[in-house]
Amino acid sequence: MNRYNIATDSFTRSFKKITKHTYLSENYFISALEGNKRFASPDTFISEDEHFIYPLYIGANTLFNTELPFPPSNVVEFIKKGKGIILFIYVNEGNFYKLNHFTFFSEWVSKLKFKKGNVFLVSSNLNINKPFQKYLAEGKILDNITYRGINYFESVMWNLPNVERTNETSVDQARTRILKNIDYKNTGNKQYYFNSLNRQPRPERIFLVTLLKSFEKISSLCSLSLGPQHIRPDSYKLEDLPIDSSIINDEKDLNAVQNFVSSNFNSIKIKGYTLDNKDLSLAKSDSLNYSFYNNSYISIVVETEIDDRIMFLTEKTFKPIMCYHPFILLGNKHSLKTLKKLGYKTFSKWWDESYDNYDNIYDRVYNAFKEVKKICLLDRSTLSDMIKDMESTLEYNANHYLTNKHSLNNFSFIDKAIEIKKEIKTSIQ
């Protein structure tokens, strides 16, 4: 087992203060790095000629509004010799994909005259290398940083605090805790066909809610929170929503949605559909309300990011999985395909999941809505039987979430960097 030397000093401590929520990246990195960890100043490791990791934690993309400071010169020179790495860690958001994000760091690396292999950046955008390769091929950035995408919200068990994936007893206790609160085998006594928990009123979520609410046969536990002091300025622009035939290609659906919007849109904007608290400043991402899953058959999840340069799966996706709940997932294109690559099973046996393949988020939403309508036309007995038929899939997904070891590979590149350093040191001797 490797020993990891983690260097901390006044620079790493001051860097954490540049953005909020850096503790999320820090806590995750320290817990996910498997092996013996030694913390000391860079000066200590330099004097011992020991390879070290110099972690710089990022908590929000407000970092791009600042000027990135330079580390101490002795740290820079030691890392240039291949005896350490700088590791930027930004894992609690997936919004790293724009050209200015890459140039921001690439130019910093160039100014310090680092080589490829000196600097790494870890992000929760699983697709981070897709825009990187595009910008590189276009000659817009240099190939001087190694980027890694990781699945933070799957790895940290966001809604099960103090659970250690590598500890079987801890995992078993988490499973017991869930099953005390979730009666997933009781499929005959649920009030709602769907739950759709949309706290932040983003445009695609507003579009989904207007579709759901316009279809009178939907029995949906549906939220769309608000609070004038917290609403995003671009949230309720009706003219930006495709309430027309460009997306809604069924005339009955289009008439129903237009009629609903004409009578209810202002009311939605003012009142929303609140299931817990209207105040968006109260974070709910790390809380788990089991009643939403016990009272509904299927979850409709609208993820945080929708751009196809991003693949970002958050607690929104993993909550229904851990609660033995089937789901329709609306996020980045091919979100379902990504889940399958991660070893999960989805629900193409029971409904059409081709909505996941559309380029436009509104096409994805509307085509998923078509499947929702079909399900809502089922009587409760038939729907109950369908959910029972999924039981093994739901059990598999929940167990895979609890027991997978994906997180063990998230920082494996560090091992390679350490081995390269050892080879350099041996050849010199």
Kinemage of the C-alpha trace (Angstrom):
@kinemage 1
@onewidth
@group {chain A} dominant
@subgroup {mainchain}
@vectorlist {calphas} color= white
{ca met a 1} P 0.000 0.000 0.000
{ca asn a 2} L 1.374 3.422 -0.971
{ca arg a 3} L 2.118 6.136 1.504
{ca tyr a 4} L 0.870 9.493 0.311
{ca asn a 5} L 2.674 12.626 1.388
{ca ile a 6} L 0.236 15.542 1.430
{ca ala a 7} L 1.822 18.956 1.687
{ca thr a 8} L 0.030 21.790 3.448
{ca asp a 9} L 1.242 25.304 4.113
{ca ser a 10} L 0.014 28.885 4.299
{ca phe a 11} L -0.531 28.903 0.519
{ca thr a 12} L -2.800 25.821 0.466
{ca arg a 13} L -4.706 27.219 3.448
{ca ser a 14} L -5.173 30.630 1.847
{ca phe a 15} L -6.194 29.018 -1.462
{ca lys a 16} L -9.141 27.347 0.288
{ca lys a 17} L -10.486 30.785 1.212
{ca ile a 18} L -10.806 31.941 -2.400
{ca thr a 19} L -14.121 30.075 -2.889
{ca lys a 20} L -16.807 28.700 -0.594
{ca his a 21} L -17.465 25.002 0.083
{ca thr a 22} L -13.857 23.879 -0.448
{ca tyr a 23} L -14.260 21.595 2.576
{ca leu a 24} L -16.327 19.264 0.366
{ca ser a 25} L -13.417 18.718 -2.006
{ca glu a 26} L -10.944 18.449 0.855
{ca asn a 27} L -12.959 15.960 2.906
{ca tyr a 28} L -13.595 13.826 -0.141
{ca phe a 29} L -9.974 13.752 -1.269
{ca ile a 30} L -8.651 12.831 2.173
{ca ser a 31} L -11.214 10.068 2.657
{ca ala a 32} L -11.042 8.675 -0.901
{ca leu a 33} L -7.249 8.444 -1.055
{ca glu a 34} L -6.667 4.814 -0.083
{ca gly a 35} L -3.412 4.261 1.785
{ca asn a 36} L -1.283 5.692 4.551
{ca lys a 37} L -1.310 9.477 4.572
{ca arg a 38} L 1.328 11.742 6.015
{ca phe a 39} L 0.708 15.488 6.350
{ca ala a 40} L 3.601 17.909 6.585
{ca ser a 41} L 4.899 21.147 5.113
{ca pro a 42} L 6.428 21.151 1.623
{ca asp a 43} L 9.738 22.161 3.220
{ca thr a 44} L 9.747 18.905 5.199
{ca phe a 45} L 9.206 16.745 2.131
{ca ile a 46} L 11.694 18.754 0.063
{ca ser a 47} L 14.395 18.339 2.721
{ca glu a 48} L 13.701 14.586 2.747
{ca asp a 49} L 13.562 14.430 -1.047
{ca glu a 50} L 10.106 12.792 -0.755
{ca his a 51} L 7.435 12.971 -3.457
{ca phe a 52} L 4.381 14.955 -2.307
{ca ile a 53} L 0.896 15.963 -3.417
{ca tyr a 54} L 0.187 19.677 -3.245
{ca pro a 55} L -3.645 19.841 -3.095
{ca leu a 56} L -5.517 23.011 -4.014
{ca tyr a 57} L -9.226 22.767 -3.217
{ca ile a 58} L -11.940 24.549 -5.231
{ca gly a 59} L -15.532 24.926 -4.039
{ca ala a 60} L -17.254 27.062 -6.691
{ca asn a 61} L -16.693 28.428 -10.181
{ca thr a 62} L -16.373 31.942 -8.739
{ca leu a 63} L -12.662 31.038 -8.812
{ca phe a 64} L -12.664 32.056 -12.481
{ca asn a 65} L -13.412 35.636 -11.448
{ca thr a 66} L -10.091 35.846 -9.581
{ca glu a 67} L -6.412 35.883 -10.502
{ca leu a 68} L -4.918 32.498 -9.727
{ca pro a 69} L -2.006 32.966 -7.292
{ca phe a 70} L 1.348 31.208 -7.633
{ca pro a 71} L 2.650 28.663 -5.113
{ca pro a 72} L 5.977 29.245 -3.302
{ca ser a 73} L 8.987 29.068 -5.627
{ca asn a 74} L 10.602 26.107 -3.838
{ca val a 75} L 7.388 24.099 -4.326
{ca val a 76} L 7.295 25.017 -8.024
{ca glu a 77} L 10.930 24.020 -8.584
{ca phe a 78} L 10.589 20.707 -6.728
{ca ile a 79} L 7.500 19.783 -8.760
{ca lys a 80} L 9.248 20.732 -12.019
{ca lys a 81} L 11.826 18.049 -11.185
{ca gly a 82} L 9.033 15.456 -11.176
{ca lys a 83} L 9.171 15.058 -7.409
{ca gly a 84} L 5.639 16.133 -6.682
{ca ile a 85} L 2.335 17.083 -8.284
{ca ile a 86} L -0.083 19.958 -7.962
{ca leu a 87} L -3.617 18.635 -7.700
{ca phe a 88} L -6.607 20.945 -8.197
{ca ile a 89} L -9.713 19.294 -6.747
{ca tyr a 90} L -13.198 20.576 -7.671
{ca val a 91} L -15.641 17.755 -7.075
{ca asn a 92} L -18.917 19.153 -5.773
{ca glu a 93} L -19.963 20.719 -9.108
{ca gly a 94} L -19.824 19.526 -12.701
{ca asn a 95} L -19.728 22.944 -14.368
{ca phe a 96} L -16.157 22.752 -15.668
{ca tyr a 97} L -16.390 22.628 -19.465
{ca lys a 98} L -16.052 26.097 -21.021
{ca leu a 99} L -13.032 27.280 -22.958
{ca asn a 100} L -12.238 29.963 -20.369
{ca his a 101} L -12.165 27.263 -17.667
{ca phe a 102} L -9.393 25.406 -19.492
{ca thr a 103} L -7.441 28.501 -20.533
{ca phe a 104} L -7.626 29.829 -16.964
{ca phe a 105} L -5.527 26.893 -15.733
{ca ser a 106} L -3.529 26.269 -18.907
{ca glu a 107} L -2.161 29.820 -18.923
{ca trp a 108} L -1.292 29.537 -15.223
{ca val a 109} L 0.668 26.349 -15.914
{ca ser a 110} L 2.455 27.997 -18.853
{ca lys a 111} L 3.502 30.980 -16.759
{ca leu a 112} L 5.037 28.630 -14.198
{ca lys a 113} L 6.677 26.567 -16.991
{ca phe a 114} L 5.254 23.295 -15.726
{ca lys a 115} L 5.258 20.239 -17.990
{ca lys a 116} L 2.490 17.715 -18.606
{ca gly a 117} L 2.419 15.437 -15.577
{ca asn a 118} L 3.179 18.205 -13.085
{ca val a 119} L -0.404 19.422 -12.707
{ca phe a 120} L -3.677 17.491 -12.459
{ca leu a 121} L -7.248 18.718 -12.137
{ca val a 122} L -10.090 16.548 -10.846
{ca ser a 123} L -13.698 17.507 -11.606
{ca ser a 124} L -17.103 15.867 -11.227
{ca asn a 125} L -17.726 16.437 -14.920
{ca leu a 126} L -17.287 12.860 -16.132
{ca asn a 127} L -17.074 14.246 -19.680
{ca ile a 128} L -14.317 16.751 -18.897
{ca asn a 129} L -11.949 15.290 -21.482
{ca lys a 130} L -14.541 15.693 -24.244
{ca pro a 131} L -14.367 19.534 -24.364
{ca phe a 132} L -10.656 19.406 -23.479
{ca gln a 133} L -9.858 17.305 -26.548
{ca lys a 134} L -12.063 19.522 -28.726
{ca tyr a 135} L -10.342 22.746 -27.627
{ca leu a 136} L -6.949 21.056 -27.924
{ca ala a 137} L -7.677 19.905 -31.494
{ca glu a 138} L -8.770 23.460 -32.360
{ca gly a 139} L -5.460 24.820 -31.049
{ca lys a 140} L -7.169 26.933 -28.380
{ca ile a 141} L -5.368 25.426 -25.376
{ca leu a 142} L -2.077 23.684 -24.620
{ca asp a 143} L -1.765 20.071 -23.551
{ca asn a 144} L -0.102 20.840 -20.219
{ca ile a 145} L -2.634 19.606 -17.640
{ca thr a 146} L -4.077 16.155 -17.011
{ca tyr a 147} L -7.847 16.221 -16.383
{ca arg a 148} L -9.808 13.530 -14.544
{ca gly a 149} L -13.572 13.187 -14.205
{ca ile a 150} L -14.906 11.448 -11.109
{ca asn a 151} L -18.349 10.622 -9.736
{ca tyr a 152} L -18.330 12.488 -6.438
{ca phe a 153} L -21.956 12.088 -5.404
{ca glu a 154} L -21.884 8.359 -5.926
{ca ser a 155} L -18.625 8.016 -4.033
{ca val a 156} L -19.434 10.068 -0.936
{ca met a 157} L -22.866 8.575 -0.181
{ca trp a 158} L -24.074 12.134 0.245
{ca asn a 159} L -27.278 11.188 2.067
{ca leu a 160} L -25.741 8.557 4.340
{ca pro a 161} L -23.240 10.419 6.524
{ca asn a 162} L -20.378 8.524 8.155
{ca val a 163} L -20.720 5.483 5.881
{ca glu a 164} L -17.403 3.997 4.735
{ca arg a 165} L -17.667 2.078 1.468
{ca thr a 166} L -14.698 -0.126 2.263
{ca asn a 167} L -16.159 -1.110 5.633
{ca glu a 168} L -18.688 -3.929 5.168
{ca thr a 169} L -20.181 -3.420 8.625
{ca ser a 170} L -20.748 0.270 7.900
{ca val a 171} L -22.395 -0.560 4.555
{ca asp a 172} L -24.642 -3.182 6.164
{ca gln a 173} L -25.716 -0.647 8.781
{ca ala a 174} L -26.572 1.839 6.028
{ca arg a 175} L -28.635 -0.769 4.188
{ca thr a 176} L -30.488 -1.621 7.405
{ca arg a 177} L -31.186 2.065 8.017
{ca ile a 178} L -32.655 2.498 4.535
{ca leu a 179} L -34.824 -0.602 4.741
{ca lys a 180} L -36.240 0.532 8.076
{ca asn a 181} L -37.596 3.575 6.275
{ca ile a 182} L -38.391 2.210 2.804
{ca asp a 183} L -41.130 -0.351 2.178
{ca tyr a 184} L -40.335 -0.940 -1.473
{ca lys a 185} L -42.156 -4.275 -1.655
{ca asn a 186} L -45.447 -2.635 -0.731
{ca thr a 187} L -46.559 -1.566 -4.199
{ca gly a 188} L -50.311 -1.545 -3.656
{ca asn a 189} L -50.729 1.392 -1.320
{ca lys a 190} L -49.076 4.390 -2.929
{ca gln a 191} L -50.931 7.657 -3.319
{ca tyr a 192} L -49.026 9.055 -6.301
{ca tyr a 193} L -47.881 7.617 -9.613
{ca phe a 194} L -44.816 9.886 -9.737
{ca asn a 195} L -42.694 12.184 -7.641
{ca ser a 196} L -40.778 14.998 -9.312
{ca leu a 197} L -38.717 17.029 -6.884
{ca asn a 198} L -37.595 20.247 -8.554
{ca arg a 199} L -36.286 22.609 -5.940
{ca gln a 200} L -34.532 25.166 -8.121
{ca pro a 201} L -36.922 26.388 -10.875
{ca arg a 202} L -34.630 26.027 -13.878
{ca pro a 203} L -36.300 26.448 -17.321
{ca glu a 204} L -36.273 22.731 -18.198
{ca arg a 205} L -37.876 21.923 -14.826
{ca ile a 206} L -40.569 24.541 -15.349
{ca phe a 207} L -41.220 23.018 -18.767
{ca leu a 208} L -41.565 19.552 -17.225
{ca val a 209} L -43.899 20.763 -14.486
{ca thr a 210} L -46.174 22.540 -16.978
{ca leu a 211} L -46.369 19.305 -18.969
{ca leu a 212} L -47.152 17.227 -15.895
{ca lys a 213} L -49.733 19.638 -14.519
{ca ser a 214} L -51.472 20.045 -17.880
{ca phe a 215} L -52.199 16.317 -18.137
{ca glu a 216} L -55.194 15.757 -15.890
{ca lys a 217} L -54.673 12.025 -15.426
{ca ile a 218} L -51.252 12.436 -13.809
{ca ser a 219} L -51.171 11.750 -10.097
{ca ser a 220} L -47.879 13.436 -9.277
{ca leu a 221} L -46.102 14.404 -6.092
{ca cys a 222} L -44.566 17.379 -7.857
{ca ser a 223} L -42.603 20.308 -6.490
{ca leu a 224} L -41.287 23.490 -8.010
{ca ser a 225} L -39.956 25.746 -5.313
{ca leu a 226} L -39.694 29.483 -5.358
{ca gly a 227} L -39.066 32.493 -3.157
{ca pro a 228} L -38.583 35.820 -4.965
{ca gln a 229} L -35.326 36.540 -3.115
{ca his a 230} L -33.762 33.322 -4.390
{ca ile a 231} L -35.161 32.721 -7.892
{ca arg a 232} L -32.624 32.699 -10.713
{ca pro a 233} L -33.210 35.718 -12.985
{ca asp a 234} L -33.655 33.515 -16.064
{ca ser a 235} L -36.086 31.087 -14.428
{ca tyr a 236} L -39.537 32.270 -15.396
{ca lys a 237} L -39.183 33.590 -18.934
{ca leu a 238} L -42.194 32.101 -20.663
{ca glu a 239} L -40.945 33.265 -24.053
{ca asp a 240} L -37.885 31.015 -23.670
{ca leu a 241} L -39.923 27.862 -23.083
{ca pro a 242} L -40.882 25.812 -26.171
{ca ile a 243} L -44.637 25.858 -25.569
{ca asp a 244} L -45.164 25.366 -29.280
{ca ser a 245} L -45.071 22.705 -31.983
{ca ser a 246} L -41.271 22.861 -32.308
{ca ile a 247} L -41.059 20.415 -29.395
{ca ile a 248} L -44.625 19.464 -28.481
{ca asn a 249} L -45.615 17.654 -31.674
{ca asp a 250} L -48.914 16.235 -30.441
{ca glu a 251} L -51.763 18.680 -30.989
{ca lys a 252} L -53.733 17.557 -27.910
{ca asp a 253} L -50.666 17.915 -25.707
{ca leu a 254} L -49.903 21.333 -27.151
{ca asn a 255} L -53.455 22.620 -26.590
{ca ala a 256} L -53.491 21.261 -23.044
{ca val a 257} L -50.152 22.848 -22.145
{ca gln a 258} L -51.009 26.194 -23.735
{ca asn a 259} L -54.352 26.295 -21.920
{ca phe a 260} L -52.678 25.393 -18.628
{ca val a 261} L -49.942 27.991 -19.048
{ca ser a 262} L -52.352 30.785 -19.977
{ca ser a 263} L -54.306 30.250 -16.767
{ca asn a 264} L -51.624 29.159 -14.319
{ca phe a 265} L -48.159 30.412 -15.243
{ca asn a 266} L -48.258 33.547 -13.095
{ca ser a 267} L -49.606 31.534 -10.193
{ca ile a 268} L -46.760 29.023 -10.540
{ca lys a 269} L -44.274 31.867 -10.555
{ca ile a 270} L -45.714 33.366 -7.388
{ca lys a 271} L -46.638 30.231 -5.430
{ca gly a 272} L -44.795 27.301 -6.982
{ca tyr a 273} L -45.528 23.777 -5.800
{ca thr a 274} L -43.890 23.382 -2.430
{ca leu a 275} L -43.570 20.075 -0.621
{ca asp a 276} L -41.242 21.143 2.165
{ca asn a 277} L -40.016 24.741 2.312
{ca lys a 278} L -40.249 27.667 -0.099
{ca asp a 279} L -36.934 29.155 1.002
{ca leu a 280} L -34.337 28.056 -1.562
{ca ser a 281} L -31.534 29.173 0.753
{ca leu a 282} L -32.270 26.117 2.891
{ca ala a 283} L -30.254 23.310 1.333
{ca lys a 284} L -32.080 19.997 0.962
{ca ser a 285} L -29.498 18.131 -1.094
{ca asp a 286} L -28.070 16.291 1.894
{ca ser a 287} L -31.447 15.402 3.408
{ca leu a 288} L -33.560 12.399 2.523
{ca asn a 289} L -37.343 12.423 2.864
{ca tyr a 290} L -38.332 8.762 2.614
{ca ser a 291} L -42.033 9.623 2.395
{ca phe a 292} L -41.589 10.938 -1.165
{ca tyr a 293} L -40.518 7.444 -2.251
{ca asn a 294} L -42.944 5.491 -0.079
{ca asn a 295} L -45.875 7.528 -1.435
{ca ser a 296} L -45.042 7.267 -5.146
{ca tyr a 297} L -44.282 4.554 -7.691
{ca ile a 298} L -41.680 6.262 -9.899
{ca ser a 299} L -39.274 9.217 -9.618
{ca ile a 300} L -38.799 11.778 -12.367
{ca val a 301} L -35.339 13.267 -11.839
{ca val a 302} L -34.219 16.482 -13.533
{ca glu a 303} L -30.504 16.799 -12.939
{ca thr a 304} L -28.453 19.936 -12.281
{ca glu a 305} L -26.660 20.186 -15.624
{ca ile a 306} L -28.021 19.686 -19.156
{ca asp a 307} L -25.112 20.633 -21.459
{ca asp a 308} L -23.762 17.680 -23.462
{ca arg a 309} L -20.179 18.746 -22.685
{ca ile a 310} L -20.955 17.761 -19.107
{ca met a 311} L -21.848 14.485 -17.440
{ca phe a 312} L -22.752 15.286 -13.861
{ca leu a 313} L -24.740 12.881 -11.711
{ca thr a 314} L -25.697 14.235 -8.299
{ca glu a 315} L -27.590 13.105 -5.232
{ca lys a 316} L -30.783 13.721 -7.255
{ca thr a 317} L -30.015 10.580 -9.258
{ca phe a 318} L -28.736 8.459 -6.397
{ca lys a 319} L -31.556 9.192 -3.932
{ca pro a 320} L -34.131 7.066 -5.793
{ca ile a 321} L -31.502 4.386 -6.418
{ca met a 322} L -30.694 4.049 -2.730
{ca cys a 323} L -34.426 4.074 -1.934
{ca tyr a 324} L -35.203 1.125 -4.251
{ca his a 325} L -37.177 3.420 -6.554
{ca pro a 326} L -37.495 3.244 -10.358
{ca phe a 327} L -36.713 6.496 -12.143
{ca ile a 328} L -36.902 8.508 -15.327
{ca leu a 329} L -33.692 10.539 -15.576
{ca leu a 330} L -33.457 13.879 -17.378
{ca gly a 331} L -30.018 15.453 -17.368
{ca asn a 332} L -27.116 15.490 -19.769
{ca lys a 333} L -27.578 13.549 -22.994
{ca his a 334} L -26.808 9.839 -22.409
{ca ser a 335} L -27.147 10.039 -18.636
{ca leu a 336} L -28.779 6.605 -18.643
{ca lys a 337} L -25.997 5.269 -20.847
{ca thr a 338} L -23.476 6.565 -18.320
{ca leu a 339} L -25.301 4.911 -15.429
{ca lys a 340} L -25.155 1.620 -17.298
{ca lys a 341} L -21.402 2.039 -17.785
{ca leu a 342} L -21.169 2.526 -14.023
{ca gly a 343} L -22.869 -0.830 -13.581
{ca tyr a 344} L -26.470 0.210 -12.856
{ca lys a 345} L -29.576 -1.131 -14.548
{ca thr a 346} L -32.280 1.076 -16.032
{ca phe a 347} L -35.871 0.436 -17.086
{ca ser a 348} L -36.047 -0.083 -20.842
{ca lys a 349} L -37.903 -3.370 -20.223
{ca trp a 350} L -40.879 -1.392 -18.900
{ca trp a 351} L -40.845 1.883 -20.863
{ca asp a 352} L -39.069 3.507 -23.783
{ca glu a 353} L -35.812 5.151 -22.674
{ca ser a 354} L -34.866 6.568 -26.058
{ca tyr a 355} L -35.611 10.046 -24.653
{ca asp a 356} L -32.049 9.894 -23.268
{ca asn a 357} L -30.607 10.138 -26.796
{ca tyr a 358} L -32.036 13.490 -27.917
{ca asp a 359} L -29.644 16.419 -28.268
{ca asn a 360} L -32.045 19.052 -26.956
{ca ile a 361} L -33.055 18.940 -23.283
{ca tyr a 362} L -36.620 19.951 -24.158
{ca asp a 363} L -36.861 17.038 -26.591
{ca arg a 364} L -35.628 14.769 -23.807
{ca val a 365} L -38.198 16.174 -21.408
{ca tyr a 366} L -41.118 15.954 -23.815
{ca asn a 367} L -40.349 12.420 -24.990
{ca ala a 368} L -39.994 11.279 -21.391
{ca phe a 369} L -43.340 12.937 -20.700
{ca lys a 370} L -44.896 10.791 -23.437
{ca glu a 371} L -43.806 7.721 -21.464
{ca val a 372} L -45.189 9.262 -18.277
{ca lys a 373} L -48.561 9.654 -19.967
{ca lys a 374} L -48.607 5.996 -20.994
{ca ile a 375} L -47.830 4.906 -17.452
{ca cys a 376} L -50.547 7.148 -16.062
{ca leu a 377} L -53.120 5.392 -18.241
{ca leu a 378} L -52.395 2.135 -16.430
{ca asp a 379} L -54.723 1.190 -13.608
{ca arg a 380} L -53.101 0.931 -10.187
{ca ser a 381} L -53.202 -2.847 -10.175
{ca thr a 382} L -51.294 -3.056 -13.461
{ca leu a 383} L -48.811 -0.425 -12.336
{ca ser a 384} L -48.315 -2.257 -9.052
{ca asp a 385} L -47.574 -5.477 -10.924
{ca met a 386} L -45.078 -3.639 -13.128
{ca ile a 387} L -43.203 -2.299 -10.108
{ca lys a 388} L -43.158 -5.754 -8.538
{ca asp a 389} L -41.617 -7.070 -11.743
{ca met a 390} L -38.789 -4.569 -11.256
{ca glu a 391} L -37.984 -5.745 -7.743
{ca ser a 392} L -34.733 -7.535 -8.607
{ca thr a 393} L -33.547 -4.518 -10.615
{ca leu a 394} L -34.302 -2.146 -7.738
{ca glu a 395} L -32.477 -4.404 -5.277
{ca tyr a 396} L -29.518 -4.729 -7.613
{ca asn a 397} L -29.215 -0.943 -8.071
{ca ala a 398} L -29.450 -0.196 -4.351
{ca asn a 399} L -26.848 -2.826 -3.515
{ca his a 400} L -24.561 -1.679 -6.322
{ca tyr a 401} L -24.771 1.885 -5.033
{ca leu a 402} L -23.786 0.754 -1.548
{ca thr a 403} L -21.039 -1.694 -2.440
{ca asn a 404} L -19.353 -0.521 -5.668
{ca lys a 405} L -15.686 0.417 -5.474
{ca his a 406} L -15.612 3.121 -8.164
{ca ser a 407} L -14.131 5.605 -5.706
{ca leu a 408} L -10.995 3.470 -5.306
{ca asn a 409} L -9.938 4.346 -8.864
{ca asn a 410} L -10.573 8.076 -8.691
{ca phe a 411} L -7.027 8.954 -7.644
{ca ser a 412} L -5.149 5.985 -9.103
{ca phe a 413} L -3.192 8.359 -11.357
{ca ile a 414} L -1.361 9.556 -8.249
{ca asp a 415} L 0.080 6.070 -7.773
{ca lys a 416} L 1.521 6.244 -11.285
{ca ala a 417} L 3.070 9.650 -10.562
{ca ile a 418} L 4.685 8.263 -7.407
{ca glu a 419} L 6.040 5.235 -9.278
{ca ile a 420} L 7.533 7.480 -11.968
{ca lys a 421} L 9.241 9.508 -9.254
{ca lys a 422} L 10.658 6.332 -7.713
{ca glu a 423} L 12.029 5.267 -11.101
{ca ile a 424} L 13.715 8.669 -11.539
{ca lys a 425} L 15.248 8.481 -8.071
{ca thr a 426} L 16.496 4.905 -8.626
{ca ser a 427} L 18.098 5.743 -11.983
{ca ile a 428} L 19.929 8.690 -10.418
{ca gln a 429} L 21.275 6.519 -7.630
